[in-house]
Amino acid sequence: MAKKEIVWSNLAKLELSNVLEFYVLRNGNSDYSSKILEEVEDLLETLSNNELIGRLTSNKTTRVIPMKTYLLFYEINNDRIEIISFWDNRQSKEKRKVQVS
């Protein structure tokens, strides 16, 4: 399987940015945010080489990969993978803009 390009939706970028910013403000430094970002980058490297590692959601189009307290939702579109949401599981499910099960 060929390595695929990964692109982030605006929503997913915002969600990841909010998580990283929250921890910078909460901890007074970027150490934990850097750790999260490194874990995301490692996962994306694996995902770009193996697009089917996430389990299918009920809509049969979107896939999800759990990351500790986060869920990374993505869809495969021809030669690229689109990250559609970076969801923090500690938030209310009703806040989720991307409705996937």
N, C-alpha and C positions, 0 to 999 in steps of 0.2 A: 504494500500500500504506500503510495507516495505521500510525502509530507504536505500538509495542507496549510494554507494561510489562515490565520485567525484574526477576525475583526470583532470589535466590541460595539454593541449598540450604544446609543447615547444614554439610555437608561442604565445599562450595566456599568458604564463608566462612572456615572453619577453615584450609583449604589456603592461601588468599590471605593470611590473617592470619599464618600460620607463615612464609611467604616474606618478608613485609614485616618481621616481627620479626627474622628471621634477619639481614637486611641492616642493620637498626638496630644490633643487637648486634655484628655483624662490623665495621661501619664506624664505630661510635661516634657516628653521627648519622643523621638520617632523610632525608637528601638523595636517596639512591638509591631508597629505598622510596617516597618521594614521586613520583619519576620513574616508577616502575613503576605506581603507583596512577593517575597522570595518563594513562598509556598505556592502562590498562584502562578508565578512564572514557571516553576518546576512542573506543575500540573499541566500548564498550557503546552510545554515542550512535549510531554507525554501525549497529550491529546492531539497535537498536530501530526504525530506519527501513528496514532491509533484512535481514530474518530469514534469508534464504537464502544469505548470504555464506559461511557455513561449509560444508565438504564433508561429505557423509554418511559416517558410519562404516559398518562392515559390518553393524551391527544394523538399519540403515535407519530408525532413529528419532532417534538422536543425531547431532549435527553437531559439527564441531571446527574451530577457528580457531587456527592457529599464531601465537604472539607471541614472536619471538626464541627463548628457551629454555623457553617455557611453551606449554601447550596449554589452550585454553578450550573445554570441552565444554558443549554446551547442547542443550535440546530445546524444540520449539515446541508449546505447549499452548493451543489456541484463541486467546485474546486476549493471551497473555503468553508470555514466553520465560524458561525456567528454566535458570540456570547450574547445572550439576550437578557440575562439577569444574574446578579451576584447577590443572593439573598441571605440576610442574617436571620437565622432561625429564631432568634430571641425577640423578633418583632412580631406584631400581630399579623396573622395571615391575611386579614382584611386589607392591610396596607399594600400588599403585593400588587403591583400594577400589571405584571404579566401573570395571567391566570392559567396555570398549568397544574395538573394533579399528579 
